[in-house]
């Protein structure tokens, strides 16, 4: 039996979808454990490109069960639309291959309105959220009194009573913040959400109990992280983070599967660094090299289409992500994007107010003044997209990967040199 976890070690968008898809053949169950439809996974499969947001990547494979765990925040409308977009393309999505936890929390229309208002009022300190109501739903989860879980939708009377109370409160607070806001109508929300609940009924189960049975039956389970470790609400660059445990820390709380059940922890890293939204980014490149990486790497958000901020590989930040997750190995993605650069750099330490350190600062104000200490490596200036084994890579590219592994203290087991499955070097 193998219980494998694939987790991003940077600020998300590390191309985890490709590695998850790669490993899905040898797993029977693929589980998402945190986040919501803020995530975006692009997967190329059978010559087709699929953009997934809330659905686990495993949904694309016949025979695989995809699980949306208790740690997610689920927008049922978005989920149903995503399911339909797959069924329209001939992909099976039904109660037999997609399970949704009855403990997962529900995103309601007011969460999206609140997300927009909080961002607007934060001015220069806005987090740069995806605007999907993710953080505001998690806020209600932690606050408890205004939270609705998927299972609540099937207890009509209590759901209605709870909703009335919540909507009255939200109308008061939202209109105090912005009087121009249309009041929310509990009747409409109630009937829409009952409709969603009916459509999702065959999928909703106690996924924790289901996963425990799968463990007992020695099924191979794959955990699919969304976002990345540096966006983790506890361990990331707070407050410029998402609202869930997007490092491996979320596996246990977001699925009910004990951490010690995980037998293989794979950290996914991009060969450079990107970030969307606000927050410090020590190796960011505000020059033509940054733009070159953005263009060649198609670095625009899957969910929001926003251009991603691009910079050199930050080994201080990524090694921290690797330590928090306890990774056994890494997958180095998008190495081909750097192929035409004269010189490539890796940040091996920070200079913070004259002090050199390889510790990742816990406070955003320290990270804001961190100057990257760069190790320069000559570029290899050669297309590598046709490489299929390590020896096919030019010496410069191998040296670059070796440098990353040395600074992270973890071996690479995958190198990705293009979007297709075959464009993967296994080590
Ligand atoms: P939220 O998750 O929408 O609340 O956004 C919080 C922060 O996480 C923002 O900086 C987003 O850009 C970032 N974020 C959320 N989801 C992703 C993702 O899938 N990839 C990269 N960044 C993300």
Boltz pocket constraint, residues with backbone or C-beta under 6 A from the ligand:
constraints:
  - pocket:
      binder: B
      contacts: [[A, 11], [A, 12], [A, 13], [A, 38], [A, 39], [A, 40], [A, 127], [A, 128], [A, 129], [A, 130], [A, 131], [A, 132], [A, 133], [A, 134], [A, 135], [A, 226], [A, 227], [A, 231], [A, 240], [A, 241], [A, 242], [A, 243], [A, 276], [A, 277], [A, 278]]
      max_distance: 6.0
